[in-house]
Amino acid sequence: MKSPFQGNPLKFPLSQAKLLQPDFVLGDTIIHLTPAILRHYHLEGLVLDVDETLVPMKESSVSPELQQWVENIRRFATIWLVSNNISGYRIGKIADSLDLPYFSGAGKPSRRKLRQALHSMDLPVSQVAMVGDRLFTDVLAGNRMGMFTILVEPMVDSTEALKAYPIRNAEVWISEKLGVSLRRSQH
């Protein structure tokens, strides 16, 4: 039997490509995700990626703008941090500074830590969004769980941008070739 991928790696079954499609493309960094957007989509919970979604990759402290955003959003939604980063110390420091529960070493697109966060939130999966900057980890994991998925632009330190963007750019290119729309969403 011939593999659907043989000969052309971009001949992905359509059902697989849909797993990369975010439900909402913010087109900006997470601090522009508003309570109005959450209300519009009936979202009461957020699972947030950490690296480049909340802070640049090597930072372990949050900006005052992010701190203020979290304080505002937590009035409208329960928030958990779920990071692939294996540095429990660094992710814990970020979570503690925001007074948020967290899991590190999530291995997204694995759903294991997302399930644990959802269980702790005690909300229907339809009311929880997975928010992140990466298609092949955050969006894929959220879609595999049946969550609402929100793609944000990464928060990248300008000195790291050239090193950090090639992976994300490759994900975007491949996803668009598979028919994924990454146009900024309107709400």
C-alpha positions, 0 to 999 in steps of 0.5 A: 500500500502506498503512503499518502506522503510518498513522493510529496511530503506536503500531500497531507491528508486534509483531516491532518492539515485541519489540526494545524488551523487555529480558530483565531489568529490574533495577529499580535502579541498576547497582550492584545488578547482582550476580554471582549474576544474571550466573551465573543467566543464564550471562553472562560479558561486559557491555557497559555504557552510560555516561551515566546508567547509570554516571554522571550525564550531566555527570559525568566522575568515578565514585563510590566505590560504582561503582568498588567494583562494577566491581572486584567484577563484573570478577572474573566478567565481561569489561566494555566501555563503549560510549557514544553520547556523542561526547566521547571525552575525557570517556568516556575519562576515565571508562573510564580511572578504571575501567581499562576499554576503551571506545568513544564515539560509538556511535550506538546503536541502531546495532550497529557499536560493539557488534560491535567490543566483542563481537569484542574480548571473544571471547565468544559473543553469548549470553553477553554482556549489553548493560546500560543505562538507555534502551529506544530506544538500549541495549535496542534495540541489544542486542536487535538484536545478539541479546544478553541485555539488562538495563535499569537505573534511571538514575543521575541528578544530582538537579539534572538529573532534571527535564530528563533524565527526560522522554525516558526517561519518553516511551520507557517510556510508548511501550514500555508502549503497545506491550506491553513489560513493564517490571516488575522481574525476579525471578531 
